[in-house]
């Protein structure tokens, strides 16, 4: 549900998914980290239950959802007490956690954005959750592939999946009807997308066919990865020493250049992509690539909408999921054991489905997807199921420590092309040079 340079979904997802509108997540006032001494290895403490310090980073409905789950867990597990009162604004979690690791005083669990996972996972204080997740009550293979990929580093599971989403295109049905343009269907191409965007752009009326974030942050970047993957490219090449999109990235950027040349793309100049969504909700934007976190605001704006999978080059569907995760830290045997118990419980379908519906995520696993509560949610919210189905063909960005540098370089290339400052070939050439240099830095 994307604000800094992070992503799970990028700035917009951070702000909108975690900020409200019925699908949430965001902030909680910072408090001092309380210590939990006198613990024993059996998960109990000599003076009472073992305390698990949780930095959840949620606000509004997300905060309410996690607090309800924590309250229930504490009731069902009298020997463990999860304290969710600590933490910071989710956008500041990486800095807070990094500082806490440096000081040696860190929480037991923290909510970490997907693009930050690799940097935190390298800490020796991070718990290895491989046995916890593979041997837990929810079969590991029942989790969607992107959720598994996002938390796995060199074969080890370094975190528990917390949230997953997917990208699709949301269309304003009225603008399509007024322009006499047929609504797109699954299997449409990027060429059809650019042609449709051009037909739906009317400068006299101030309407645009499409939109793209133009800041150069992760929200700008993550939308391009499905296009690169569809063309056979990858974030990091098979040799691990160079990027995997030196050629395919040019063609993807050429699609953006077509939109910019046709002046059919609204380029959002501010972090968070809020203006882009405001333009859509005001009825002046025909198509926007977004995730399920945006549906509540769209419905509240009374936009008659239609959701369709992303276009393709190859004819095979592909999208991106931006999983976030619960990262666990080692504060001794008792707290580690209690933490593992809490995360295993939280990921079970009965808890996950409540979190998904209340906080704005998609089901983390196929077992959750099959829950009657989720099926009912799909019936209540038109086209929500399109996003869930897209998880079948979704991929996640790799948990690679150089990813932030790769993203930054690609973000600048995208902005250069959108604003007409650079050609796709020259923009990507500079991007590849910078990204490859980052990949060669020992980590």
C-alpha positions as CSV (number, residue, x, y, z in Angstrom):
1,X,0.0,0.0,0.0
2,X,4.8,2.6,-2.0
3,X,8.8,9.4,1.2
4,X,12.2,8.6,1.0
5,X,14.0,6.1,-1.2
6,X,12.8,2.8,-0.1
7,X,10.4,0.6,-1.5
8,X,8.3,-1.8,-1.1
9,X,6.2,0.3,-3.3
10,X,8.0,3.5,-3.1
11,X,7.1,6.9,-1.7
12,X,3.5,6.9,-2.8
13,X,2.9,3.5,-1.3
14,X,4.5,4.5,1.9
15,X,2.4,7.6,2.2
16,X,-0.9,6.3,1.0
17,X,-0.9,2.7,2.1
18,X,0.5,3.4,5.5
19,X,-1.1,6.8,5.9
20,X,-4.8,6.1,5.8
21,X,-7.8,5.9,3.5
22,X,-8.9,2.6,4.8
23,X,-5.6,0.8,3.9
24,X,-2.9,2.0,6.2
25,X,0.6,2.0,7.7
26,X,2.9,4.7,8.8
27,X,4.0,6.1,12.1
28,X,4.0,5.8,15.9
29,X,5.5,8.1,18.3
30,X,9.1,7.3,19.2
31,X,9.7,6.1,22.7
32,X,12.7,4.9,24.7
33,X,13.5,1.3,24.2
34,X,12.8,-0.6,27.4
35,X,15.0,-3.4,28.5
36,X,13.9,-6.9,29.4
37,X,16.3,-8.6,31.7
38,X,16.2,-11.8,33.8
39,X,15.0,-14.0,31.0
40,X,15.5,-17.8,30.8
41,X,15.9,-19.9,27.7
42,X,12.5,-21.6,28.0
43,X,10.6,-18.5,27.0
44,X,9.7,-17.5,30.5
45,X,11.2,-14.9,32.8
46,X,12.0,-15.2,36.4
47,X,9.9,-12.1,37.3
48,X,7.2,-12.6,34.7
49,X,6.6,-13.1,31.0
50,X,9.3,-12.5,28.4
51,X,8.8,-9.1,26.7
52,X,9.2,-8.8,23.0
53,X,9.9,-5.2,21.9
54,X,8.0,-4.5,18.6
55,X,8.7,-1.5,16.4
56,X,5.7,-1.7,14.0
57,X,5.9,1.7,12.4
58,X,2.1,1.8,11.7
59,X,-0.4,4.5,12.0
60,X,-4.2,5.0,11.6
61,X,-5.9,1.7,10.6
62,X,-2.6,-0.1,10.3
63,X,-1.8,0.7,13.9
64,X,-5.2,-0.3,15.1
65,X,-4.9,-3.6,13.2
66,X,-1.5,-4.6,14.6
67,X,-2.5,-3.5,18.1
68,X,-5.6,-5.8,18.0
69,X,-3.4,-8.7,16.9
70,X,-0.8,-8.0,19.6
71,X,-3.5,-7.8,22.2
72,X,-4.9,-11.2,21.2
73,X,-1.5,-12.8,21.0
74,X,-0.7,-11.6,24.5
75,X,-4.0,-13.1,25.8
76,X,-3.2,-16.4,24.2
77,X,0.4,-16.5,25.3
78,X,0.6,-15.6,29.0
79,X,4.3,-16.3,29.2
80,X,5.1,-13.7,26.4
81,X,4.2,-10.0,26.4
82,X,4.6,-8.2,23.1
83,X,5.2,-4.5,23.7
84,X,4.2,-2.5,20.6
85,X,4.7,0.9,22.1
86,X,8.1,1.6,20.7
87,X,9.4,2.6,17.3
88,X,9.3,5.4,14.9
89,X,7.7,6.7,11.7
90,X,8.0,3.8,9.2
91,X,9.9,6.0,6.8
92,X,12.5,6.6,9.5
93,X,12.8,2.9,10.6
94,X,16.0,2.2,8.7
95,X,17.8,5.0,10.4
96,X,16.4,4.2,13.8
97,X,17.2,0.5,13.5
98,X,20.7,1.2,12.2
99,X,21.4,3.5,15.1
100,X,20.1,1.0,17.6
101,X,22.3,-1.7,16.2
102,X,25.3,0.5,16.4
103,X,24.5,1.3,20.1
104,X,23.8,-2.4,20.9
105,X,20.3,-1.5,22.2
106,X,17.8,-2.7,19.6
107,X,14.2,-4.1,19.5
108,X,13.2,-7.7,19.0
109,X,11.1,-7.0,15.9
110,X,11.0,-4.1,13.5
111,X,9.0,-3.4,10.4
112,X,11.5,-3.0,7.5
113,X,10.8,-1.8,4.0
114,X,11.7,-4.2,1.2
115,X,14.4,-2.1,-0.3
116,X,16.1,-1.7,3.1
117,X,16.2,-5.4,4.0
118,X,19.6,-6.3,2.5
119,X,21.3,-3.5,4.3
120,X,19.9,-4.6,7.7
121,X,20.2,-8.3,7.1
122,X,24.0,-8.1,7.1
123,X,24.0,-7.4,10.8
124,X,25.1,-10.3,13.0
125,X,22.4,-9.2,15.4
126,X,19.7,-10.3,12.9
127,X,18.1,-13.6,13.8
128,X,18.2,-16.4,11.2
129,X,14.6,-17.3,10.7
130,X,15.1,-20.2,8.3
131,X,14.1,-22.9,10.6
132,X,11.2,-20.8,12.0
133,X,9.7,-20.1,8.7
134,X,10.4,-23.4,7.0
135,X,9.2,-25.4,10.0
136,X,6.3,-23.1,11.0
137,X,2.6,-23.8,11.0
138,X,2.2,-22.0,7.6
139,X,4.0,-24.1,5.0
140,X,6.8,-22.0,3.5
141,X,6.0,-22.8,-0.1
142,X,2.4,-21.6,0.4
143,X,3.8,-18.0,0.7
144,X,3.8,-16.2,-2.6
145,X,7.1,-16.5,-4.4
146,X,7.9,-12.7,-4.1
147,X,7.3,-12.8,-0.4
148,X,9.8,-15.7,-0.1
149,X,12.3,-14.1,-2.4
150,X,12.3,-10.7,-0.7
151,X,13.4,-12.1,2.7
152,X,15.9,-14.7,1.5
153,X,19.6,-13.9,1.3
154,X,22.1,-16.5,0.2
155,X,19.7,-19.3,1.1
156,X,18.9,-18.0,4.6
157,X,15.5,-16.5,5.5
158,X,16.5,-13.3,7.2
159,X,13.0,-11.9,8.0
160,X,9.3,-12.9,8.1
161,X,7.1,-11.5,5.4
162,X,4.9,-8.7,6.6
163,X,3.1,-7.2,3.6
164,X,2.8,-7.9,-0.1
165,X,1.2,-6.0,-2.9
166,X,1.3,-5.9,-6.7
167,X,1.1,-3.4,-9.6
168,X,-1.8,-3.2,-12.1
169,X,-3.3,-0.4,-14.1
170,X,-6.4,1.3,-12.8
171,X,-8.5,3.0,-15.5
172,X,-11.1,5.8,-15.3
173,X,-14.1,4.3,-17.1
174,X,-15.8,7.6,-17.7
175,X,-12.8,9.1,-19.6
176,X,-12.5,6.0,-21.7
177,X,-16.2,6.2,-22.6
178,X,-16.1,9.9,-23.3
179,X,-13.2,9.4,-25.7
180,X,-14.8,6.4,-27.4
181,X,-11.9,4.2,-26.4
182,X,-12.4,0.5,-25.4
183,X,-11.2,-0.5,-21.9
184,X,-8.0,-2.6,-22.0
185,X,-8.1,-6.3,-21.4
186,X,-5.5,-8.7,-20.0
187,X,-2.7,-9.4,-22.5
188,X,-2.6,-5.9,-23.9
189,X,0.8,-4.5,-25.0
190,X,2.9,-1.6,-24.1
191,X,2.5,-0.2,-27.6
192,X,-1.3,-0.4,-27.0
193,X,-0.7,1.4,-23.7
194,X,1.1,4.3,-25.3
195,X,-1.4,4.6,-28.1
196,X,-4.3,4.5,-25.7
197,X,-2.6,7.2,-23.5
198,X,-2.2,9.4,-26.5
199,X,-5.8,9.1,-27.5
200,X,-7.0,9.8,-24.0
201,X,-4.9,13.0,-23.6
202,X,-6.7,16.2,-24.2
203,X,-4.7,19.3,-23.5
204,X,-7.7,21.6,-23.8
205,X,-9.5,19.7,-21.1
206,X,-6.4,19.2,-19.0
207,X,-6.6,15.4,-19.1
208,X,-3.7,13.0,-19.4
209,X,-3.6,9.4,-20.6
210,X,-1.0,8.2,-18.1
211,X,1.2,9.2,-15.3
212,X,4.7,8.5,-13.8
213,X,6.5,9.7,-10.7
214,X,9.2,12.1,-11.7
215,X,11.4,12.5,-8.6
216,X,13.9,9.7,-9.3
217,X,13.1,7.8,-6.1
218,X,12.2,4.2,-5.6
219,X,8.5,4.9,-6.5
220,X,9.9,6.1,-9.9
221,X,12.0,3.0,-10.3
222,X,10.0,0.0,-9.2
223,X,7.4,0.6,-11.9
224,X,10.1,-0.1,-14.6
225,X,11.3,-3.4,-13.3
226,X,8.3,-5.4,-14.7
227,X,9.0,-4.0,-18.1
228,X,12.7,-5.0,-17.8
229,X,11.8,-8.5,-16.6
230,X,9.3,-8.9,-19.3
231,X,12.0,-8.1,-21.9
232,X,14.3,-10.8,-20.4
233,X,16.5,-8.5,-18.2
234,X,17.1,-8.5,-14.5
235,X,18.2,-6.2,-11.7
236,X,21.6,-7.9,-11.3
237,X,23.2,-10.0,-14.0
238,X,24.1,-13.7,-13.6
239,X,27.7,-12.8,-12.9
240,X,26.7,-10.7,-9.8
241,X,29.2,-8.1,-10.9
242,X,27.1,-6.1,-13.4
243,X,23.5,-5.1,-13.9
244,X,21.2,-7.3,-16.0
245,X,19.4,-4.5,-17.8
246,X,22.0,-2.8,-19.9
247,X,20.1,-3.7,-23.1
248,X,16.6,-4.3,-22.0
249,X,16.5,-1.1,-20.0
250,X,16.9,1.0,-23.2
251,X,13.8,-0.5,-24.7
252,X,11.8,0.1,-21.5
253,X,13.0,3.7,-21.4
254,X,12.0,4.1,-25.1
255,X,8.4,3.4,-24.0
256,X,8.6,6.2,-21.5
257,X,10.1,8.5,-24.1
258,X,7.1,7.8,-26.4
259,X,4.8,8.9,-23.6
260,X,6.9,12.0,-22.9
261,X,7.1,12.8,-26.7
262,X,3.3,12.5,-27.0
263,X,2.9,14.6,-23.9
264,X,0.5,12.0,-22.7
265,X,2.1,11.4,-19.3
266,X,1.5,13.4,-16.2
267,X,4.9,13.6,-14.5
268,X,4.5,14.1,-10.7
269,X,7.2,16.5,-9.6
270,X,6.9,15.8,-5.8
271,X,7.9,12.9,-3.6
272,X,5.0,10.7,-2.6
273,X,3.2,10.7,-5.9
274,X,0.2,12.3,-4.1
275,X,-0.4,14.8,-6.9
276,X,-0.5,12.0,-9.5
277,X,-3.2,10.3,-7.5
278,X,-5.1,13.5,-6.9
279,X,-5.2,14.1,-10.7
280,X,-6.6,10.6,-11.1
281,X,-9.2,11.1,-8.4
282,X,-10.3,14.4,-9.8
283,X,-11.2,12.7,-13.1
284,X,-8.3,14.2,-15.2
285,X,-6.1,11.0,-15.5
286,X,-7.2,8.0,-17.6
287,X,-4.7,5.4,-16.5
288,X,-2.4,5.0,-13.5
289,X,-0.2,2.0,-12.5
290,X,-0.8,1.5,-8.8
291,X,-1.6,-1.1,-6.2
292,X,-4.5,-2.2,-4.0
293,X,-3.6,0.4,-1.4
294,X,-5.0,3.1,-3.7
295,X,-8.5,1.6,-4.1
296,X,-10.0,3.1,-1.0
297,X,-9.2,6.7,-2.0
298,X,-10.4,6.0,-5.6
299,X,-13.7,4.6,-4.3
300,X,-14.0,7.5,-1.8
301,X,-13.6,9.9,-4.8
302,X,-16.4,8.0,-6.5
303,X,-14.3,7.3,-9.6
304,X,-15.9,4.5,-11.7
305,X,-12.8,2.4,-12.2
306,X,-11.6,-0.7,-14.0
307,X,-8.4,-2.7,-13.1
308,X,-6.4,-4.5,-15.7
309,X,-3.0,-6.3,-15.4
310,X,0.1,-4.4,-16.6
311,X,0.8,-4.4,-20.3
312,X,3.5,-6.6,-21.7
313,X,6.0,-6.8,-24.5
314,X,6.1,-10.6,-24.6
315,X,2.5,-11.4,-24.2
316,X,3.3,-13.1,-20.9
317,X,2.0,-11.4,-17.7
318,X,4.5,-10.1,-15.3
319,X,4.3,-7.6,-12.4
320,X,6.2,-6.6,-9.3
321,X,5.4,-7.1,-5.7
322,X,7.1,-5.0,-3.1
323,X,7.1,-7.1,0.1
324,X,8.0,-5.5,3.4
325,X,9.1,-7.7,6.4
326,X,9.3,-8.2,10.1
327,X,13.0,-8.4,10.9
328,X,13.9,-10.1,14.2
329,X,17.0,-9.3,16.3
330,X,18.9,-11.4,18.8
331,X,18.4,-10.2,22.4
332,X,19.2,-13.5,24.0
333,X,17.7,-17.0,23.9
334,X,14.5,-16.3,25.8
335,X,13.5,-13.2,23.8
336,X,14.6,-14.9,20.6
337,X,12.4,-17.9,21.3
338,X,9.4,-15.6,22.2
339,X,10.0,-13.6,19.0
340,X,9.9,-16.6,16.8
341,X,6.7,-17.7,18.5
342,X,5.1,-14.3,17.8
343,X,6.2,-14.1,14.2
344,X,5.0,-17.7,13.5
345,X,1.6,-16.9,15.0
346,X,1.3,-13.6,13.1
347,X,1.9,-15.2,9.7
348,X,-0.8,-17.8,10.1
349,X,-3.7,-17.3,7.8
350,X,-6.2,-16.5,10.5
351,X,-4.1,-13.6,11.7
352,X,-2.8,-12.7,8.3
353,X,-6.2,-12.3,6.7
354,X,-7.2,-9.8,9.4
355,X,-4.0,-7.8,9.0
356,X,-4.5,-7.8,5.2
357,X,-8.1,-6.5,5.3
358,X,-7.5,-4.0,8.0
359,X,-4.1,-2.7,7.0
360,X,-4.2,-2.8,3.3
361,X,-2.1,-5.8,2.2
362,X,-2.7,-8.7,-0.1
363,X,-2.7,-12.2,1.3
364,X,0.9,-13.3,2.2
365,X,0.1,-16.9,1.3
366,X,-2.2,-19.0,-0.8
367,X,-3.8,-20.4,2.3
368,X,-4.7,-16.8,3.4
369,X,-6.1,-16.2,-0.1
370,X,-8.4,-19.2,0.3
371,X,-9.9,-17.8,3.6
372,X,-13.6,-17.0,3.4
373,X,-12.8,-13.6,4.9
374,X,-10.6,-12.7,2.0
375,X,-13.0,-14.0,-0.6
376,X,-15.6,-11.8,1.0
377,X,-13.3,-8.8,0.8
378,X,-12.7,-9.4,-2.9
379,X,-16.5,-9.4,-3.5
380,X,-16.9,-6.1,-1.5
381,X,-14.1,-4.2,-3.4
382,X,-14.5,-4.3,-7.2
383,X,-11.4,-5.7,-9.0
384,X,-9.4,-6.3,-5.8
385,X,-9.0,-9.8,-7.1
386,X,-7.0,-8.6,-10.1
387,X,-4.2,-7.6,-7.7
388,X,-4.4,-10.9,-5.9
389,X,-4.3,-12.9,-9.2
390,X,-1.3,-10.8,-10.3
391,X,0.7,-12.3,-7.5
392,X,0.9,-15.5,-9.6
393,X,3.3,-13.7,-12.0
394,X,4.8,-11.2,-9.6
395,X,8.5,-10.9,-8.9
396,X,10.4,-9.1,-6.1
397,X,13.5,-7.0,-6.3
398,X,16.5,-9.0,-5.1
399,X,17.8,-8.6,-1.5
400,X,21.1,-7.2,-2.7
401,X,23.1,-4.6,-0.6
402,X,23.9,-2.6,-3.8
403,X,20.2,-2.2,-4.7
404,X,19.8,1.4,-3.3
405,X,22.7,2.6,-5.5
406,X,21.2,0.7,-8.5
407,X,17.8,2.3,-7.9
408,X,19.2,5.7,-7.5
409,X,21.1,5.5,-10.8
410,X,18.1,4.1,-12.6
411,X,15.8,6.7,-11.1
412,X,17.9,9.5,-12.5
413,X,17.9,7.8,-15.9
414,X,14.1,7.6,-15.9
415,X,13.7,11.3,-14.9
416,X,16.1,12.3,-17.6
417,X,14.1,10.5,-20.3
418,X,10.7,11.7,-19.0
419,X,11.8,15.3,-18.9
420,X,13.5,15.1,-22.3
421,X,17.0,15.8,-20.9
422,X,18.5,12.6,-22.2
423,X,17.9,9.8,-24.7
424,X,17.2,6.3,-23.4
425,X,20.6,5.1,-24.6
426,X,22.7,7.8,-23.1
427,X,20.7,7.9,-19.8
428,X,21.0,4.1,-19.4
429,X,24.7,4.2,-20.3
430,X,25.4,6.5,-17.4
431,X,23.1,4.5,-15.1
432,X,24.8,1.2,-15.9
433,X,28.3,2.7,-15.2
434,X,27.2,3.9,-11.8
435,X,25.3,0.8,-10.9
436,X,28.1,-1.5,-12.0
437,X,30.6,0.5,-9.9
438,X,28.3,0.0,-6.9
439,X,28.2,-3.8,-7.5
440,X,32.0,-4.0,-7.4
441,X,32.2,-2.6,-3.9
442,X,33.0,-5.4,-1.4
443,X,30.3,-5.8,1.2
